[in-house]
Amino acid sequence: MLRTLVAHIYPPFIFLFWITFFLILTKVLFSYKRNTMHINAEMHGTRLVVSIIGGLFSIFLGFVTFISWTNYKEATDLVAQETTQIYTTWENSRGFPSPIFQNIDKMLHAYVLSILNDELSSMKKGNASSITQDASNTLYSEFLKYHPEDSFIQSFYNRAISSLNAATETRNQRINMLNVIIPTAWYFMILIGTFTIICVSIFLLEGIFVEICIHVMLCIFLSFYLTAIIILSHPLSGLITISNEPYKALISKMNA
């Protein structure tokens, strides 16, 4: 569900949804409180407990946001690492005889283009690409069919196949990142905690302008945290996702 949400809605709209929802909730509950409830404003003990709970919840939100950001950064690093390994494979294959290099060059181009044109789009939907997997298998078959004639070419072959193995392993790690790192139960905890903090803050409001401003800032910060966690939890699936520029740059280098 969250993957679909991230894939089809821009982050600013998610943020606007949360802030609008919280402000409407504030207006409704505050009106209800004024009309039906009479809460003593001098509840220092209650306010202290709420402040402590709010502080602990803020630490938890910060921790989850940090994990999500780390996950996003790791995905970006994997893409840079993968393109470097593919380029190293291509560079070493240039030491092969011309007919062999031409075949491998075509297959490497097809492999990278399949990532650009198919796999990145498939990963936005939570799936790997069978086309990219087929291109990888074909590339491996070509390497396995070739037997270097001398030790000089063998050294290039060893480095090329080693880089190809590393690129394949990095691709597998990239695909594994489709699995969301944050447990589902944490999302429920975040939602419950957010609504609890908002509701308690509303019932402690006295209608003073400064308190209202502070409450609005609380709504803004919580909306930002919720949006950031949702977006960063799916670094390969959203409209704002990891850049495909490293793959485009790789194609340009291989065509140079």
Sequence and secondary structure as in RCSB ss.txt:
>XXXX:A:sequence
MLRTLVAHIYPPFIFLFWITFFLILTKVLFSYKRNTMHINAEMHGTRLVVSIIGGLFSIFLGFVTFISWTNYKEA
TDLVAQETTQIYTTWENSRGFPSPIFQNIDKMLHAYVLSILNDELSSMKKGNASSITQDASNTLYSEFLKYHPED
SFIQSFYNRAISSLNAATETRNQRINMLNVIIPTAWYFMILIGTFTIICVSIFLLEGIFVEICIHVMLCIFLSFY
LTAIIILSHPLSGLITISNEPYKALISKMNA
>XXXX:A:secstr
 HHHHHHHS HHHHHHHHHHHHHHHHHHHHHHHHHH    S  HHHHHHHHHHHHHHHHHHHHHHHHHHHHHHHH
HHHHHHHHHHHHHHHHHHTTS HHHHHHHHHHHHHHHHHIIIIIHHHHHTT   HHHHHHHHHHHHHHHH   SS
HHHHHHHHHHHHHHHHHHHHHHHHHHTTS SS HHHHHHHHHHHHHHHHHHHHH  S HHHHHHHHHHHHHHHHH
HHHHHHHT TTTSSS   SHHHHHHHHHHH 
